[in-house]
Amino acid sequence: MLIPRRAAFGGVLALATPAFGQARFPNRSIRFLIPWPPGGSLDALHRRMFDVFQQDHGQSIVIENVAGARGTRAAIQLVQQARPDGYTLAHHHLSIIRHPFLTRQPTWDPVTDFTYIMQVTGFVFGTVVRNDSPWRSWAELMEATRRRPGELTYSTSGIATTNHIAMESLLEREGGSMTHVPFRGSQEGVTALLGRQIHAISDSQTWREQVLAGQFRALSVWTPTRLPDLPDVPTLKDLGYGISVTSPYGIAGPRGMEPEVVDFLHRALRKALLDEQSQRIMRQWDLPDEYLDPQAYLEFARERTAYEREAVARMNLSID
Protein backbone atom coordinates (compact mmCIF):
# COMPACT_ATOMS: atom_id res chain seq x y z
CA MET A 1 0.00 0.00 0.00
CA LEU A 2 1.18 3.57 -0.69
CA ILE A 3 0.98 6.22 2.00
CA PRO A 4 1.55 9.89 1.05
CA ARG A 5 4.67 11.12 2.76
CA ARG A 6 4.15 14.80 2.01
CA ALA A 7 1.33 16.94 0.80
CA ALA A 8 1.30 18.35 -2.69
CA PHE A 9 3.98 20.98 -2.97
CA GLY A 10 4.38 23.78 -5.48
CA GLY A 11 1.66 22.31 -7.69
CA VAL A 12 3.48 18.97 -8.05
CA LEU A 13 2.40 15.87 -6.14
CA ALA A 14 5.11 14.59 -3.82
CA LEU A 15 6.28 11.00 -4.07
CA ALA A 16 4.39 8.38 -2.14
CA THR A 17 6.40 6.20 0.21
CA PRO A 18 6.00 2.41 0.28
CA ALA A 19 4.86 1.16 3.65
CA PHE A 20 5.07 -2.47 4.73
CA GLY A 21 3.26 -2.98 8.05
CA GLN A 22 4.53 -0.19 10.30
CA ALA A 23 7.84 0.35 8.50
CA ARG A 24 8.06 3.04 5.87
CA PHE A 25 10.67 2.97 3.15
CA PRO A 26 13.20 4.38 3.59
CA ASN A 27 13.43 4.45 7.38
CA ARG A 28 17.24 4.30 7.47
CA SER A 29 20.18 5.11 5.25
CA ILE A 30 20.75 3.32 1.94
CA ARG A 31 24.13 1.92 0.91
CA PHE A 32 25.23 2.71 -2.64
CA LEU A 33 28.18 0.71 -3.97
CA ILE A 34 30.42 2.24 -6.64
CA PRO A 35 33.01 -0.19 -8.03
CA TRP A 36 35.53 2.56 -8.82
CA PRO A 37 37.71 4.87 -6.69
CA PRO A 38 36.25 8.27 -5.71
CA GLY A 39 36.38 11.24 -8.07
CA GLY A 40 35.29 12.26 -11.53
CA SER A 41 31.94 12.89 -13.17
CA LEU A 42 30.20 9.78 -11.85
CA ASP A 43 31.08 10.65 -8.26
CA ALA A 44 30.03 14.29 -8.63
CA LEU A 45 26.68 13.46 -10.23
CA HIS A 46 25.72 10.74 -7.77
CA ARG A 47 26.65 12.81 -4.74
CA ARG A 48 24.41 15.65 -5.91
CA MET A 49 21.55 13.27 -6.69
CA PHE A 50 21.83 11.69 -3.27
CA ASP A 51 21.84 15.12 -1.60
CA VAL A 52 18.52 15.82 -3.30
CA PHE A 53 17.19 12.44 -2.21
CA GLN A 54 18.08 13.18 1.42
CA GLN A 55 16.49 16.63 1.24
CA ASP A 56 13.29 15.12 -0.13
CA HIS A 57 13.01 11.98 1.98
CA GLY A 58 15.03 12.55 5.15
CA GLN A 59 17.36 9.57 4.69
CA SER A 60 20.87 9.52 3.28
CA ILE A 61 22.28 7.42 0.47
CA VAL A 62 25.83 6.61 1.56
CA ILE A 63 28.42 5.91 -1.14
CA GLU A 64 30.87 3.06 -0.59
CA ASN A 65 33.69 2.78 -3.13
CA VAL A 66 34.63 -0.86 -3.74
CA ALA A 67 37.22 -0.64 -6.50
CA GLY A 68 38.96 -3.52 -8.23
CA ALA A 69 38.06 -6.79 -9.96
CA ARG A 70 37.36 -4.96 -13.24
CA GLY A 71 34.54 -3.01 -11.66
CA THR A 72 32.55 -6.06 -10.54
CA ARG A 73 32.82 -5.95 -6.74
CA ALA A 74 29.56 -4.06 -6.31
CA ALA A 75 27.75 -6.64 -8.43
CA ILE A 76 29.30 -9.46 -6.41
CA GLN A 77 27.88 -7.93 -3.23
CA LEU A 78 24.44 -7.50 -4.78
CA VAL A 79 24.35 -11.14 -5.87
CA GLN A 80 25.99 -12.79 -2.86
CA GLN A 81 25.21 -10.61 0.16
CA ALA A 82 22.55 -7.94 -0.32
CA ARG A 83 18.94 -8.39 0.75
CA PRO A 84 16.30 -7.25 -1.76
CA ASP A 85 14.92 -4.65 0.62
CA GLY A 86 16.06 -1.51 -1.23
CA TYR A 87 18.77 -0.64 1.29
CA THR A 88 21.68 -1.81 -0.87
CA LEU A 89 21.98 -0.40 -4.39
CA ALA A 90 24.87 -0.15 -6.82
CA HIS A 91 26.30 1.57 -9.84
CA HIS A 92 25.61 -0.80 -12.74
CA HIS A 93 27.64 -0.75 -15.96
CA LEU A 94 28.32 -2.78 -19.09
CA SER A 95 31.23 -4.77 -17.66
CA ILE A 96 28.75 -6.40 -15.26
CA ILE A 97 26.63 -7.55 -18.20
CA ARG A 98 29.76 -8.75 -20.05
CA HIS A 99 31.51 -10.46 -17.14
CA PRO A 100 29.73 -13.87 -17.12
CA PHE A 101 30.85 -14.52 -20.70
CA LEU A 102 34.52 -13.85 -19.90
CA THR A 103 34.96 -16.69 -17.42
CA ARG A 104 34.02 -20.32 -16.86
CA GLN A 105 33.55 -19.60 -13.16
CA PRO A 106 29.95 -19.28 -11.93
CA THR A 107 28.94 -15.62 -11.66
CA TRP A 108 25.41 -14.33 -12.36
CA ASP A 109 22.71 -13.98 -14.97
CA PRO A 110 22.96 -10.35 -16.16
CA VAL A 111 19.20 -10.11 -16.69
CA THR A 112 17.56 -12.07 -13.88
CA ASP A 113 20.02 -11.68 -10.98
CA PHE A 114 19.57 -7.90 -10.65
CA THR A 115 16.71 -5.45 -10.26
CA TYR A 116 17.02 -2.66 -12.81
CA ILE A 117 15.95 0.68 -11.34
CA MET A 118 17.13 3.44 -13.68
CA GLN A 119 19.70 4.03 -16.38
CA VAL A 120 21.32 7.39 -15.73
CA THR A 121 23.92 8.45 -18.29
CA GLY A 122 27.16 7.22 -19.85
CA PHE A 123 30.89 7.73 -19.65
CA VAL A 124 32.81 10.25 -21.75
CA PHE A 125 35.79 8.31 -23.04
CA GLY A 126 38.83 9.51 -24.95
CA THR A 127 42.50 8.94 -25.62
CA VAL A 128 45.06 11.39 -24.25
CA VAL A 129 48.85 11.68 -24.09
CA ARG A 130 51.19 14.03 -22.32
CA ASN A 131 51.39 17.47 -23.89
CA ASP A 132 55.14 17.03 -24.38
CA SER A 133 54.73 13.72 -26.18
CA PRO A 134 55.77 13.43 -29.85
CA TRP A 135 52.22 12.56 -31.00
CA ARG A 136 50.18 15.59 -31.89
CA SER A 137 47.29 13.73 -33.50
CA TRP A 138 45.50 10.39 -33.38
CA ALA A 139 46.96 9.52 -36.77
CA GLU A 140 50.50 10.08 -35.49
CA LEU A 141 49.89 7.83 -32.48
CA MET A 142 48.43 5.09 -34.70
CA GLU A 143 51.43 5.34 -37.02
CA ALA A 144 53.73 4.89 -34.02
CA THR A 145 51.80 1.78 -32.93
CA ARG A 146 52.46 0.27 -36.35
CA ARG A 147 56.15 1.18 -36.39
CA ARG A 148 56.73 0.10 -32.78
CA PRO A 149 54.24 -2.74 -32.16
CA GLY A 150 53.75 -3.46 -28.49
CA GLU A 151 56.26 -0.86 -27.29
CA LEU A 152 53.80 1.90 -26.43
CA THR A 153 51.46 1.54 -23.45
CA TYR A 154 47.97 2.75 -22.65
CA SER A 155 45.86 2.48 -19.51
CA THR A 156 42.23 1.69 -18.81
CA SER A 157 40.25 0.99 -15.66
CA GLY A 158 40.40 -2.78 -16.13
CA ILE A 159 40.71 -5.82 -18.35
CA ALA A 160 37.76 -6.42 -20.69
CA THR A 161 36.10 -3.12 -19.80
CA THR A 162 34.19 -1.35 -22.56
CA ASN A 163 36.99 1.10 -23.26
CA HIS A 164 39.62 -1.66 -23.26
CA ILE A 165 37.68 -3.65 -25.84
CA ALA A 166 37.02 -0.52 -27.91
CA MET A 167 40.68 0.51 -27.91
CA GLU A 168 41.80 -2.96 -28.95
CA SER A 169 39.25 -2.90 -31.77
CA LEU A 170 40.56 0.46 -32.97
CA LEU A 171 44.15 -0.78 -32.88
CA GLU A 172 43.13 -3.88 -34.83
CA ARG A 173 41.51 -1.73 -37.49
CA GLU A 174 44.68 0.38 -37.71
CA GLY A 175 47.02 -2.62 -37.84
CA GLY A 176 48.80 -1.37 -34.72
CA SER A 177 49.59 -2.79 -31.30
CA MET A 178 49.97 -1.29 -27.82
CA THR A 179 50.50 -2.87 -24.42
CA HIS A 180 47.48 -2.56 -22.17
CA VAL A 181 48.04 -1.43 -18.56
CA PRO A 182 44.89 -2.02 -16.49
CA PHE A 183 44.27 -0.06 -13.29
CA ARG A 184 41.50 -0.18 -10.66
CA GLY A 185 40.19 3.19 -11.81
CA SER A 186 40.81 5.96 -14.31
CA GLN A 187 42.46 8.28 -11.76
CA GLU A 188 45.35 5.83 -11.39
CA GLY A 189 45.95 6.17 -15.11
CA VAL A 190 46.15 9.95 -14.77
CA THR A 191 48.75 9.56 -12.02
CA ALA A 192 50.73 7.10 -14.15
CA LEU A 193 50.72 9.40 -17.19
CA LEU A 194 51.77 12.38 -15.10
CA GLY A 195 54.64 10.24 -13.81
CA ARG A 196 55.63 9.11 -17.35
CA GLN A 197 54.93 5.48 -16.45
CA ILE A 198 52.66 4.99 -19.48
CA HIS A 199 52.37 6.63 -22.89
CA ALA A 200 48.60 7.17 -23.16
CA ILE A 201 45.23 6.85 -21.43
CA SER A 202 42.10 5.47 -23.09
CA ASP A 203 39.54 5.91 -20.36
CA SER A 204 36.76 8.04 -18.93
CA GLN A 205 37.36 11.74 -18.59
CA THR A 206 39.27 11.92 -15.31
CA TRP A 207 42.00 13.30 -17.61
CA ARG A 208 39.87 16.34 -18.50
CA GLU A 209 41.36 18.73 -15.93
CA GLN A 210 44.89 18.00 -17.14
CA VAL A 211 43.86 18.50 -20.78
CA LEU A 212 42.30 21.89 -20.00
CA ALA A 213 45.38 22.85 -17.96
CA GLY A 214 47.71 22.01 -20.85
CA GLN A 215 49.41 19.02 -19.19
CA PHE A 216 47.77 16.42 -21.44
CA ARG A 217 46.79 16.47 -25.10
CA ALA A 218 43.52 14.84 -26.16
CA LEU A 219 43.86 12.96 -29.45
CA SER A 220 40.28 11.70 -29.73
CA VAL A 221 37.00 11.68 -27.85
CA TRP A 222 34.54 8.83 -28.21
CA THR A 223 31.31 10.80 -27.82
CA PRO A 224 28.75 11.15 -30.64
CA THR A 225 29.68 14.82 -31.07
CA ARG A 226 32.67 17.00 -30.15
CA LEU A 227 32.93 18.34 -26.61
CA PRO A 228 32.14 22.07 -26.29
CA ASP A 229 35.29 22.88 -24.29
CA LEU A 230 37.49 20.69 -26.54
CA PRO A 231 36.14 21.71 -29.94
CA ASP A 232 39.34 20.86 -31.84
CA VAL A 233 39.51 17.26 -30.61
CA PRO A 234 38.01 14.86 -33.18
CA THR A 235 35.45 12.20 -32.39
CA LEU A 236 35.82 8.62 -33.60
CA LYS A 237 33.22 9.45 -36.23
CA ASP A 238 35.34 12.41 -37.37
CA LEU A 239 38.27 10.00 -37.67
CA GLY A 240 36.31 7.73 -39.98
CA TYR A 241 35.39 4.86 -37.66
CA GLY A 242 31.65 5.50 -37.75
CA ILE A 243 31.16 4.69 -34.07
CA SER A 244 30.84 6.31 -30.66
CA VAL A 245 31.46 4.67 -27.27
CA THR A 246 29.68 5.98 -24.17
CA SER A 247 29.09 2.79 -22.11
CA PRO A 248 25.73 3.62 -20.49
CA TYR A 249 25.40 3.04 -16.76
CA GLY A 250 22.67 3.14 -14.18
CA ILE A 251 21.40 2.05 -10.79
CA ALA A 252 20.48 -1.52 -9.86
CA GLY A 253 19.66 -3.57 -6.80
CA PRO A 254 19.66 -7.26 -5.90
CA ARG A 255 17.21 -9.66 -7.47
CA GLY A 256 13.67 -9.74 -6.12
CA MET A 257 13.04 -6.17 -4.94
CA GLU A 258 9.43 -5.21 -4.29
CA PRO A 259 7.86 -3.37 -7.27
CA GLU A 260 6.63 -0.57 -4.97
CA VAL A 261 10.17 0.07 -3.72
CA VAL A 262 11.56 0.01 -7.27
CA ASP A 263 8.92 2.49 -8.39
CA PHE A 264 9.60 4.79 -5.42
CA LEU A 265 13.37 4.71 -5.96
CA HIS A 266 13.02 5.28 -9.69
CA ARG A 267 10.80 8.31 -9.27
CA ALA A 268 12.87 9.75 -6.42
CA LEU A 269 16.16 9.31 -8.28
CA ARG A 270 14.70 10.55 -11.56
CA LYS A 271 13.63 13.72 -9.76
CA ALA A 272 17.14 14.03 -8.32
CA LEU A 273 18.67 13.61 -11.79
CA LEU A 274 16.45 16.39 -13.14
CA ASP A 275 17.50 18.72 -10.31
CA GLU A 276 19.02 21.93 -11.67
CA GLN A 277 22.41 21.34 -10.06
CA SER A 278 22.50 17.73 -11.24
CA GLN A 279 21.82 18.92 -14.76
CA ARG A 280 24.56 21.52 -14.39
CA ILE A 281 26.99 18.71 -13.54
CA MET A 282 25.77 16.80 -16.60
CA ARG A 283 26.50 19.82 -18.78
CA GLN A 284 29.82 20.55 -17.08
CA TRP A 285 31.08 17.04 -17.86
CA ASP A 286 29.20 16.74 -21.19
CA LEU A 287 27.47 13.59 -19.97
CA PRO A 288 25.05 12.08 -22.51
CA ASP A 289 21.35 11.70 -21.79
CA GLU A 290 20.99 7.91 -21.51
CA TYR A 291 18.01 7.85 -19.09
CA LEU A 292 15.80 4.75 -19.10
CA ASP A 293 12.99 3.79 -16.72
CA PRO A 294 13.01 0.37 -14.99
CA GLN A 295 11.26 -1.56 -17.75
CA ALA A 296 13.27 0.05 -20.55
CA TYR A 297 16.50 -0.48 -18.60
CA LEU A 298 15.66 -4.17 -18.16
CA GLU A 299 14.99 -4.47 -21.90
CA PHE A 300 18.32 -2.75 -22.63
CA ALA A 301 20.07 -5.25 -20.34
CA ARG A 302 18.39 -8.15 -22.11
CA GLU A 303 19.41 -6.88 -25.57
CA ARG A 304 22.91 -5.97 -24.44
CA THR A 305 23.41 -9.40 -22.88
CA ALA A 306 22.90 -11.02 -26.27
CA TYR A 307 25.32 -8.53 -27.86
CA GLU A 308 28.03 -9.01 -25.23
CA ARG A 309 27.77 -12.80 -25.41
CA GLU A 310 28.35 -12.68 -29.15
CA ALA A 311 31.11 -10.05 -28.97
CA VAL A 312 33.12 -11.93 -26.32
CA ALA A 313 32.89 -15.15 -28.34
CA ARG A 314 33.83 -13.38 -31.59
CA MET A 315 36.86 -11.68 -30.02
CA ASN A 316 37.81 -14.82 -28.04
CA LEU A 317 38.05 -12.84 -24.80
CA SER A 318 38.72 -14.49 -21.43
CA ILE A 319 39.87 -13.51 -17.96
CA ASP A 320 40.51 -17.11 -16.82
BELCOR-V70153 format. One record per backbone hydrogen bond with DSSP energy under -0.5 kcal/mol. NH is the residue of the N-H (numbers start at 1). CO is the residue of the C=O. If there is no record, write none. Layout:
NH & CO
NH & CO
This chain:
3 & 17
5 & 15
9 & 12
12 & 9
17 & 3
19 & 1
20 & 23
21 & 19
23 & 20
24 & 22
25 & 18
30 & 60
31 & 87
32 & 62
33 & 89
34 & 64
43 & 39
44 & 40
45 & 41
46 & 42
47 & 43
48 & 44
49 & 45
50 & 46
51 & 47
52 & 48
53 & 49
54 & 50
55 & 51
56 & 52
57 & 53
58 & 54
62 & 30
62 & 60
63 & 61
64 & 32
66 & 34
66 & 64
68 & 35
68 & 184
71 & 68
72 & 68
72 & 69
73 & 68
76 & 72
77 & 73
78 & 74
79 & 75
80 & 76
81 & 77
82 & 77
85 & 83
89 & 31
90 & 252
91 & 33
92 & 250
96 & 93
97 & 93
98 & 94
99 & 95
100 & 96
101 & 98
102 & 99
103 & 100
110 & 108
113 & 109
115 & 253
116 & 114
117 & 115
117 & 251
118 & 251
119 & 292
120 & 249
121 & 249
123 & 246
123 & 247
125 & 123
125 & 245
126 & 203
127 & 220
128 & 201
129 & 217
130 & 199
131 & 215
133 & 130
136 & 134
138 & 219
141 & 137
142 & 138
143 & 139
144 & 140
145 & 141
146 & 142
147 & 143
148 & 144
149 & 146
150 & 177
151 & 148
152 & 148
154 & 179
155 & 200
156 & 181
161 & 158
165 & 161
166 & 162
167 & 163
168 & 164
169 & 165
170 & 166
171 & 167
172 & 168
173 & 169
174 & 170
175 & 171
175 & 172
176 & 171
177 & 145
179 & 152
180 & 178
181 & 154
182 & 180
183 & 156
188 & 185
189 & 185
190 & 186
191 & 187
192 & 188
193 & 189
194 & 190
195 & 191
196 & 193
197 & 192
198 & 192
199 & 153
200 & 153
201 & 128
202 & 155
203 & 126
205 & 124
206 & 204
207 & 204
208 & 205
211 & 207
212 & 208
213 & 209
214 & 211
215 & 210
216 & 210
217 & 129
219 & 127
220 & 127
221 & 234
222 & 125
227 & 230
230 & 227
231 & 228
233 & 230
234 & 232
236 & 221
239 & 235
240 & 237
241 & 236
242 & 236
245 & 222
249 & 121
250 & 92
251 & 118
252 & 90
253 & 115
254 & 88
255 & 113
257 & 254
258 & 84
262 & 258
263 & 259
264 & 260
265 & 261
266 & 262
267 & 263
268 & 264
269 & 265
270 & 266
271 & 267
272 & 268
273 & 269
274 & 270
275 & 271
275 & 272
279 & 275
280 & 276
281 & 277
282 & 278
283 & 279
284 & 280
285 & 281
286 & 283
287 & 282
290 & 120
290 & 288
292 & 119
297 & 293
298 & 294
299 & 295
300 & 296
301 & 297
302 & 298
303 & 299
304 & 300
305 & 301
306 & 302
307 & 303
308 & 304
309 & 305
310 & 306
311 & 307
312 & 308
313 & 309
314 & 310
315 & 311
316 & 312
316 & 313
317 & 312
319 & 102
320 & 102
